[in-house]
């Protein structure tokens, strides 16, 4: 069993949550995954993971139920909720488990439209779209709840997550990709394994030096670089160019972000990504997709 891995409660079993749980399992340690959907929780268990159904919108949601006294930390991965009730209730439930440390997965959308500027851990949050506003409000609600419950909390502001099953190739092959301004905007990525490696790094530290960290591979690129790479690699046609106004609002914030994210604080602490740029990462994602191996 990996000595540096505490038993982990993962609240919200999305793409990253599942990757973390499988990694913990591969290291001989336990990570509990929660889901609002009993069928999904059963699917996690069928994969050999520990899982339970838990809803924060039920009358008995906050009844104390210690699911595993060996748990040493929590990872909160769910999206912002209406009224921020889930954020507050989740921290109360984490505290009821006897857990005193929690990490939150958030987004660099809290930095808003940046006009190609560099963004790092010291850049003030200044969301300019609804998604970023909701993310920042969610962070603040969880921080207030953690303070009230006596839980030490750290936020990870992630850039675009990719990996097996999220490798861009399928969307381009299906003609689902459109470019604004020929893809001139800056963007950033983090391979899902490196989300796990950043978590491991932070959980191995006795205390967190910062209330939040930005997480990226540290190599920003323009969208057209990725598109050109995928087109050449898989002999796909160049996607059409469209005006920004034609992009649905939910996707428009991506094109307006235009930021170069550098994880200076993590790098200064000795963390380094396993996949240092999107080319190395996408090749690994495609390799796993080809052999049907979604996990390392």
Secondary structure, 3 states (H helix, E strand, C coil): CCCCCCEEEEECCCHHHHHHHHHHHHCCCCEEEEECCHHHHHHHHHCCCEEEECCCCCCCCCCCCCCCCCEEEEEECCCCCHHHHHHHHHHHHHHHCCCCEEEEEEEHHHHCCCCCCEECCCCCCCCCCHHHHHHHHHHHHHHHHHHHHCCEEEEEEECEEEECCECCHHHHHCCCCCEEHHHCCEECEEEHHHHHHHHHHHHCCCCCCCCEEEECCCCCEEHHHHHHHHHHHHCCCCCCEECHHHCCHHHHHHHHHCCEECCHHHHHCCCCCCCCCHHHHHHHHHHHHHHCCCCC
